[in-house]
């Protein structure tokens, strides 16, 4: 497969931060490719540069060396064909749920009239119909994160970048959100790059799991996960799932860092 | 908790302190030019209000305060925005701002009367001068306090700096700006009164000054009462605006949640109302 047909192409990407104590390498010559429509999970311990990688792909941070391109064009800054979901919902409290979802439409001057119906439809898809006139502070954490997901989808981006989106949720809500995300992904078929520090979450959701090492971040393992879709939570208790999780965990244990 | 019993206690306490004051003045025979009895103050207040004298002077003070408030806060907001958005403006103006801020602006009042005369304009300038700084500082801080994640979100959407200002920084600064307006309103009143003390031909401050010359202490007390009601009314009007503008701010919701919790205690069916849940959570 060539770079032109790949949704995400990353080649020897490095990022060094300059601190008072000198240069701090966050990412060290990372390379990988993602095909259109794939669900990729990136796992790694805290401080392995996962978020740095996402920020580079979102165009929020320039790399120190190497290159990254999305759908064949090199990343030079933020772009409009991606949707980003952050660790916290990052909603604006002065906007209603609907207005929060329409934020990308407002910023990109796409015309509210054309997108309001789509926004209501998406809110229904994530199970929030009837909440469009509520304010973010009237919703629970899980609901707020669903609004954030809807906002990332509203301008119909080809790609979703998600930075530990469910990390702040309790275990029950988190499992539920994983199922929801899979359902939405199966329905909308976007390329997803999903960052998490939970190995089971990564194995449950993804077609491929990339394992990153602690600082400086390198890719240790690129594991294909072949469970049939749609996956139910029961898949987590199958031997194959356990093996995959064990295998990935061993990667960290080998380096004396266990964070899952 | 805020039951009829508590309200009754408040009234009882108020009446008791007035009665004690009245009794103390009469029994200890305190001369009226040192501390007038509450009854004397009430009579002075009645005379002043009935003759229309207080209203005439109240009108002047109110006008000076409001004009000074508008002028000062508009300038403070504009300059605060300029400083927050532009590094050069900050670099060149900030030293002057810091210097001016540490100066007690009230000390300029005599100079301002010399420059602007005994009429309305000198009081407006004086009020504006003291109302200016709370707005300046709060606008600067507010515009710069936008959450890093929210800025990242806006940038990831390829928003321009102008869009980030209008859609994020400005609404985000409103809690600070409203707090600034709150202070600026009372500061403007102080500025106007001090301006009147220094030299004026009308206003409640001038009235206090002239009553002082005639040793009319109960008159002064009655004017002070009028002034505190004026201050209260001005503060309330800002609070009213604040509640409308900042309905989403945690500080506002905290108050609302308090009321709702009381209601929820009173009758359980309210607890099933989604509004209650949200506000209790916000608390």
Interface residues (C-beta under 8 A of the other chain):
Chain A: X55 X58 X59 X60 X77 X78 X79 X80 X82 X84 X86 X87 X88 X90 X92 X93 X94 X103 X104 X106 X107 X108 X135 X137 X138 X139 X140
Chain B: X147 X149 X150 X152 X153 X154 X155 X156 X157 X158 X159 X163 X167 X168 X171 X174 X248 X249 X250 X253 X274 X275 X278 X281 X282
